[in-house]
């Protein structure tokens, strides 16, 4: 038992990161200290906007692991930082996700650089408002 505890301790990036949270959208929001504003409420995906003193982010829960991965893969094209847990994800600016990880645990994944779009114009085309929370 002592050996497995030692190995588990070595897997954490930081002693301040808790075990990855689980639960419904509302349960995760409560752990994150957010009053969720539900934006999508469907069988496969529930999504809410959250605002905390750390900043704004989107919290989403998924019915399946596959649905979650497909959503993340598509969303990463828009940039941002992703905090990923089992069947949930939180998306926001790096500093917001870092603070959130201290409450929810999870793994951080980075989206594509916003200016590296395939249009070749660097994201400055007319009508391009960006995808960052303001």
N, C-alpha and C positions, 0 to 999 in steps of 0.2 A: 504494500500500500504506500509506503514512504517513497518508493521509486516513482510510482505513477504520479504522486502529488508533485514531486520535483520536476517531472517532465511537463506536466500541465502548466506549472508556473513559468516555465521557459517559453511557452507558446504565446503569452500575452505581450502585446507591444508596449503596454504601460500598466503599472500596478493600479492606476486610476480607472481603467476600463472594466466595467462590470460584465458579468455573463450576458450574452445577447438576450434581449427581452423577447417575449412571445406574447401573443394575445390578439384581441380584436383591435380595430382601428381606435376605438374609444379607450381601451385599456392601454395601448401604446401611447396615445396622446396624453393620458393622465400621467404616465411615467415620465413623459417628456415635459410635463407641466404646460400643456397647450390646451386651449379650448378650441377644438377643431371646428372649422367651418366646412361642412361636407360639400364637396363639389361634384363628386360622382358616387352614386350608390347603386351598384349593379352586382349581380351574382359573382362575376369573375374579378371585379376590381372595385374597391372602395377608396376614394381619394379625398383628402381634406387639405385646406390651407391652414397653416399655423403661424402665429406670430407670438414670439416670446421676447424677453429683453435681449436675447442673443441675436435676433433677427427673424426674417421670414423664411419659411420652407414649406415644401409639399410633403405630406405623409400619405403613403399608399399601402394598402394591403391587398393580397391576391389570394384567389381560391386555390391556385396550383403553383408549384415551383416553375413549371414551364411558362405559364403566363407571366410570372414575375420576370424571368430571364428575358423573354421576348420584349416586354415593356422596357426594361433597362437598356437592352441593346438598341432599341429604337430611340429612346430618350437621350442616350449618350451623345448622339449627333448634335444636340443642342448645348453641349458643355455642361458645366456645373460639377458639383461634387455629390456623390451618392453614398449614403450610409445604408448598408444592406444587411438585413437579418433574414430569418426564415419566413418567407412569404410576406415580407414587408420591406419598404424602402423609404428613406427620407432624402429629399433633394434640396440643396440650397448652396449658398456660398460656403467656401472652405471653412471660415471661422464659425459659422453657424453649425455645420455638420460636426466639426471638432467638439464644440460644446455639447451637442446632442449625443455624441458618442459616449460622453461621460455619464449620461443617464440611461441610454438604451443599449450600450455595447454595439456589437456589429462590426462589419468590415467596411472600410472606406474604399470606394472606387472612383476614379476620375473620368469625367466625360471628355469628349474631343475638345481641342482648343477651338474656341468660337470662330476665330479668324481663318481656320483651315478648311473652310467649306469648299465644295467641289465647283462652285460657280466661277472661281478664279478672281472674283472682284473683292475678296477679303471681307465680305459681309457688309459692304457699304452700299449695296444696291438700294434704290428708292423703296420706301415702305418697309425697310428692314429695321424693326424696332428693337431687336435684341431679345434675349430670353432671360435677362437677369431681373431679380426682384429689386424694386426701387424703394 
